[in-house]
Amino acid sequence: MVIFAKLDEMLREALFPMTRRIEHSRKVALKHSIAELEGEDGYSIVADYMASLAPKDRSYRKAELERNSRSKYTKSAYEKYKEDMPSWVFLELVPFGALIDFIRFCGVRWKDKDLEQSHYDLKKVKSVRNCTAHGSCIVNTFADGANTRHTSSSDTLDAVRKLGLSKPTRQKWLRNAATQEITIALVRYAATVPDCPSKERDTEKLRAFFAEADKAGDLLPKTGPDATANAAIDFIKSLTKSLGLLD
């Protein structure tokens, strides 16, 4: 359906920058944690992380760092520190997937269970990023039923409970891969991205998406598998408002 294609495009345009800002906020927070944690050293933590990887994974990570150093803004720092890289340079160069793995490592190293567990949520945020970047369909997948085996974090469950939905309804949306991942991304975004002009632009895109979905209500199927799309969008809208992202 044409309307599905339009809604997909608008939802992707809203979610993609949100995932980028989650990544950035996690990098900033990690830089501060490493700098402020007593006994931690910005050089040794990177060296220890790289040493913890299997040889094949270490080679891959080094190749990622080299590829991401080709920008004129990062090349000089990479050349200067590539043999003994501090965390602030490492975090400028690593892609999202490597950042998520490094967060897991830091959580284990610091015995920080919340940080360690957060990497599972960030994997879902990365999945949303990949979906939105590659033009994948989203709205159609709302009808796929229980197609994820992954459990949701306590932060996600708490946010959904506040909507006042019945337990079966909550389970329905959190067992669908698309709505679960979008829910996690919205919860992480609300919790970690500070107020700023960029955040205002992000929420305006979400507002435009929901407005278009409301306008298209009569065009969306009322019966059959695709009828789920309307209900899923209403769920996401309610969550967005509950998180304080929209009034």
RODO-2510 file (C-alpha; in nm, 4 decimals, decimal comma):
residues 247
     n   res          X          Y          Z
     1     m     0,0000     0,0000     0,0000
     2     v     0,1152     0,3519    -0,0842
     3     i     0,0215     0,4847     0,2575
     4     f     0,2399     0,2205     0,4249
     5     a     0,5354     0,3327     0,2128
     6     k     0,4842     0,6961     0,3141
     7     l     0,4481     0,6132     0,6830
     8     d     0,7550     0,3894     0,6653
     9     e     0,9605     0,6715     0,5180
    10     m     0,8444     0,9220     0,7798
    11     l     0,9073     0,6813     1,0670
    12     r     1,2556     0,5998     0,9379
    13     e     1,3344     0,9711     0,9049
    14     a     1,2288     1,0232     1,2660
    15     l     1,4048     0,7230     1,4196
    16     f     1,7396     0,7353     1,2375
    17     p     1,8687     1,0613     1,3929
    18     m     1,7370     0,9484     1,7306
    19     t     1,9575     0,6386     1,7187
    20     r     2,2552     0,8546     1,6202
    21     r     2,2001     1,0761     1,9230
    22     i     2,1717     0,7753     2,1540
    23     e     2,5107     0,6598     2,0247
    24     h     2,6635     1,0043     2,0775
    25     s     2,5224     1,0397     2,4288
    26     r     2,6625     0,6990     2,5248
    27     k     3,0075     0,7966     2,3987
    28     v     3,0013     1,1221     2,5948
    29     a     2,8845     0,9470     2,9123
    30     l     3,1543     0,6806     2,8784
    31     k     3,4276     0,9419     2,8299
    32     h     3,3180     1,1132     3,1511
    33     s     3,3015     0,7843     3,3418
    34     i     3,6528     0,6834     3,2379
    35     a     3,7925     1,0279     3,3220
    36     e     3,6240     1,0463     3,6627
    37     l     3,6578     0,6878     3,7848
    38     e     3,9317     0,6613     4,0432
    39     g     4,2077     0,4226     3,9394
    40     e     4,0952     0,4041     3,5770
    41     d     4,3319     0,4987     3,2990
    42     g     4,2210     0,6062     2,9532
    43     y     4,5045     0,4192     2,7841
    44     s     4,5039     0,0919     2,9768
    45     i     4,1296     0,0377     2,9434
    46     v     4,1561     0,0409     2,5635
    47     a     4,4646    -0,1816     2,5677
    48     d     4,2920    -0,4264     2,8034
    49     y     3,9772    -0,4282     2,5906
    50     m     4,1712    -0,5018     2,2724
    51     a     4,3670    -0,7750     2,4529
    52     s     4,0396    -0,9336     2,5671
    53     l     3,9287    -0,9942     2,2078
    54     a     3,9966    -1,3114     2,0153
    55     p     4,2718    -1,2607     1,7521
    56     k     4,0234    -1,2524     1,4629
    57     d     3,7986    -1,0015     1,6428
    58     r     4,0995    -0,7885     1,7390
    59     s     4,2127    -0,7686     1,3774
    60     y     3,8618    -0,6740     1,2696
    61     r     3,8395    -0,4028     1,5367
    62     k     4,1761    -0,2593     1,4325
    63     a     4,0570    -0,2501     1,0718
    64     e     3,7423    -0,0642     1,1815
    65     l     3,9504     0,1949     1,3618
    66     e     4,1742     0,2408     1,0586
    67     r     3,8742     0,2782     0,8238
    68     n     3,7086     0,5342     1,0491
    69     s     4,0305     0,7366     1,0718
    70     r     4,0207     0,8430     0,7076
    71     s     3,8248     1,1588     0,7793
    72     k     4,0356     1,4752     0,7848
    73     y     3,9010     1,5350     1,1361
    74     t     4,0259     1,2057     1,2788
    75     k     4,3282     1,1105     1,0678
    76     s     4,5899     1,3018     1,2675
    77     a     4,4646     1,1688     1,6019
    78     y     4,4669     0,8120     1,4705
    79     e     4,8187     0,8440     1,3315
    80     k     4,9421     0,9887     1,6599
    81     y     4,7817     0,7329     1,8892
    82     k     4,7307     0,4183     1,6825
    83     e     4,9996     0,2229     1,8716
    84     d     4,8785     0,3308     2,2164
    85     m     4,5266     0,4675     2,1882
    86     p     4,3524     0,6555     2,4690
    87     s     3,9825     0,6081     2,5289
    88     w     3,8847     0,9549     2,4061
    89     v     4,0368     0,8822     2,0641
    90     f     3,9074     0,5251     2,0587
    91     l     3,5532     0,6456     2,1268
    92     e     3,5738     0,8978     1,8443
    93     l     3,6693     0,6251     1,5977
    94     v     3,4657     0,3174     1,6896
    95     p     3,1365     0,2453     1,5087
    96     f     2,8190     0,1753     1,7046
    97     g     2,8646    -0,2016     1,7197
    98     a     3,2134    -0,1718     1,8665
    99     l     3,0913     0,0896     2,1131
   100     i     2,8232    -0,1514     2,2363
   101     d     3,0824    -0,4239     2,2907
   102     f     3,3133    -0,1809     2,4693
   103     i     3,0259    -0,0768     2,6987
   104     r     2,9744    -0,4428     2,7901
   105     f     3,3470    -0,4726     2,8656
   106     c     3,3409    -0,1607     3,0843
   107     g     3,0358    -0,2873     3,2721
   108     v     3,2117    -0,6137     3,3550
   109     r     3,5393    -0,4343     3,4401
   110     w     3,3699    -0,1896     3,6763
   111     k     3,1203    -0,4435     3,8141
   112     d     2,8441    -0,2133     3,6956
   113     k     2,5487    -0,4415     3,6229
   114     d     2,3319    -0,1628     3,4824
   115     l     2,6013    -0,0621     3,2346
   116     e     2,6695    -0,4238     3,1429
   117     q     2,3000    -0,4937     3,0855
   118     s     2,2515    -0,1733     2,8844
   119     h     2,4470    -0,3208     2,5968
   120     y     2,1536    -0,5547     2,5231
   121     d     1,9228    -0,2555     2,4782
   122     l     2,1816    -0,0806     2,2639
   123     k     2,1946    -0,3827     2,0331
   124     k     1,8250    -0,3253     1,9692
   125     v     1,8868     0,0440     1,9096
   126     k     2,1515    -0,0555     1,6559
   127     s     1,8997    -0,2839     1,4860
   128     v     1,6626     0,0129     1,4526
   129     r     1,9507     0,2176     1,3126
   130     n     2,0276    -0,0458     1,0510
   131     c     1,6622    -0,0799     0,9548
   132     t     1,6127     0,2941     0,9115
   133     a     1,9419     0,3427     0,7283
   134     h     1,8728     0,0680     0,4753
   135     g     1,5148     0,1616     0,3928
   136     s     1,3605    -0,1532     0,5412
   137     c     0,9856    -0,1841     0,5884
   138     i     0,8673    -0,1188     0,9427
   139     v     0,4906    -0,0693     0,9447
   140     n     0,4195    -0,4025     0,7723
   141     t     0,6180    -0,5906     1,0370
   142     f     0,3803    -0,4693     1,3098
   143     a     0,1510    -0,7509     1,1972
   144     d     0,4117    -1,0256     1,2284
   145     g     0,2988    -1,1401     1,5721
   146     a     0,5333    -1,2841     1,8347
   147     n     0,8489    -1,2943     1,6276
   148     t     1,1189    -1,2123     1,8813
   149     r     1,2688    -1,4391     2,1461
   150     h     1,4534    -1,1588     2,3208
   151     t     1,3270    -1,0345     2,6552
   152     s     1,2914    -0,6653     2,7321
   153     s     1,4973    -0,4846     2,9952
   154     s     1,3439    -0,3724     3,3243
   155     d     1,3592    -0,0083     3,2067
   156     t     1,1556    -0,0974     2,9004
   157     l     0,9033    -0,3031     3,0981
   158     d     0,8600    -0,0236     3,3525
   159     a     0,8007     0,2354     3,0782
   160     v     0,5361     0,0172     2,9119
   161     r     0,3627    -0,0637     3,2426
   162     k     0,3063     0,3095     3,2969
   163     l     0,0788     0,3130     2,9932
   164     g    -0,1845     0,1270     3,1943
   165     l    -0,2317    -0,1426     2,9320
   166     s    -0,3377    -0,4950     3,0177
   167     k    -0,0627    -0,7520     3,0572
   168     p    -0,1644    -0,9415     2,7386
   169     t    -0,1508    -0,6160     2,5396
   170     r     0,1908    -0,5273     2,6795
   171     q     0,3177    -0,8743     2,5970
   172     k     0,1744    -0,8519     2,2459
   173     w     0,3767    -0,5438     2,1582
   174     l     0,6956    -0,6514     2,3326
   175     r     0,6920    -0,9895     2,1569
   176     n     0,6846    -0,8220     1,8165
   177     a     1,0397    -0,7472     1,7041
   178     a     0,9629    -0,4118     1,5418
   179     t     0,7541    -0,2652     1,8239
   180     q     0,9912    -0,4042     2,0871
   181     e     1,2969    -0,2487     1,9242
   182     i     1,1270     0,0861     1,8648
   183     t     1,0069     0,0842     2,2258
   184     i     1,3593     0,0214     2,3512
   185     a     1,4999     0,2967     2,1281
   186     l     1,2428     0,5479     2,2539
   187     v     1,3037     0,4551     2,6185
   188     r     1,6825     0,4843     2,5784
   189     y     1,6456     0,8121     2,3912
   190     a     1,4251     0,9662     2,6600
   191     a     1,6625     0,8510     2,9338
   192     t     1,9955     0,9485     2,7805
   193     v     1,9622     1,2309     2,5267
   194     p     1,9619     1,5758     2,6916
   195     d     1,7329     1,8584     2,5863
   196     c     1,8799     2,0476     2,2909
   197     p     1,7718     2,1922     1,9532
   198     s     1,8495     1,8599     1,7854
   199     k     1,6127     1,6817     2,0220
   200     e     1,3409     1,9309     1,9347
   201     r     1,3916     1,8556     1,5645
   202     d     1,3713     1,4826     1,6336
   203     t     1,0443     1,5124     1,8204
   204     e     0,9005     1,7342     1,5464
   205     k     0,9623     1,4512     1,3001
   206     l     0,7836     1,2104     1,5331
   207     r     0,4957     1,4541     1,5680
   208     a     0,4694     1,4804     1,1879
   209     f     0,4665     1,1008     1,1584
   210     f     0,1824     1,0632     1,4086
   211     a    -0,0117     1,3442     1,2428
   212     e     0,0193     1,1709     0,9055
   213     a    -0,0858     0,8397     1,0596
   214     d    -0,3929     1,0068     1,2109
   215     k    -0,4795     1,1568     0,8718
   216     a    -0,4361     0,8181     0,7059
   217     g    -0,6522     0,6372     0,9614
   218     d    -0,9363     0,5838     0,7167
   219     l    -0,6960     0,4448     0,4565
   220     l    -0,5360     0,1841     0,6799
   221     p    -0,6930    -0,1644     0,6780
   222     k    -0,9554    -0,2288     0,9461
   223     t    -0,9496    -0,6067     0,9060
   224     g    -0,6898    -0,8681     0,8226
   225     p    -0,3234    -0,8828     0,9300
   226     d    -0,2445    -0,5245     0,8244
   227     a    -0,5072    -0,3878     1,0625
   228     t    -0,2454    -0,4249     1,3351
   229     a    -0,0562    -0,1246     1,1971
   230     n    -0,3036     0,1281     1,3349
   231     a    -0,2961    -0,0229     1,6830
   232     a     0,0827    -0,0448     1,6830
   233     i     0,1168     0,3215     1,5855
   234     d    -0,1265     0,4165     1,8644
   235     f     0,0851     0,2154     2,1092
   236     i     0,4057     0,3918     2,0000
   237     k     0,2325     0,7300     2,0176
   238     s     0,1096     0,6633     2,3717
   239     l     0,4577     0,5540     2,4772
   240     t     0,6177     0,8632     2,3221
   241     k     0,3808     1,0882     2,5159
   242     s     0,4295     0,8931     2,8378
   243     l     0,8070     0,9329     2,8077
   244     g     0,7642     1,3106     2,7801
   245     l     0,8939     1,3304     2,4248
   246     l     0,5629     1,4739     2,3009
   247     d     0,2946     1,6664     2,4857
***
